[in-house]
Amino acid sequence: MKKKKEFIAMPIYFQEQSFREAEKRAENKLNLISQALEWCSHHINTDKLNRENFLFDFVAEFNKELLAQKGDIVKAKVGVDKIHFLLEIHISKLKDLQKQFDDIKIDVDVHGDDYVCKVDRDSFTIYTKNDDENEKLIKANYLIDAIDKVSGYQKVYPLDLCRGTSNFISYDIRNNKYFLNYNFL
């Protein structure tokens, strides 16, 4: 009796452009945190900020620390808005940074005192889902290898080849590479 071999997902295509854009958005998000911390450092000691709470609401955490650190400048208990006025703190810059931060939909984690955005390559890689797709991928790779060998001797027109295979393979113009058309699997 034959043992059925175990299915192993194979990568079909890596969306490099989307991955680079996600990395850029993650970097922008970390820059916004740095700008917000820099802004806060002009008014309070940022070492005492709760890093995780700061991620969720820059303004609320800033106000909490402002009250804790500078709330005793007046004898009476006053609201945070009064302290903003007395210290001439314009909170609108921090609110703007918070809005820009919230608009970028990438998760940020706190590791010690550092903020980290991880962009996972697997999220931008398309994999086969079954043995039939694995077989199609293997055949497409043989075809692509043959096309690459022929292109060393003769001009090859990618659009015509894709059309000639009924879009079994596609051509990535940015990277000048053929790949199995994952939309028709």
Buried (B, 14 or more C-beta within 10 A) or exposed (E): EEEEEEEEEEEBBBBBEEBEEBBEBBEBBBEBBEBBBEBBEEBBEBEEBEBEBBBEEBBEBBBBBBBEBBBEEEEEEBEBEEBBEEEEBEBEEBEBBBEBBEEBEBEBEBEEEEBEBEBEEEEBBBBBEEEEBBEBBEEBBEBBEEBEEEBEEEEBEBEEBBEEBEEBBBBBEEEEBBBBBBEEB
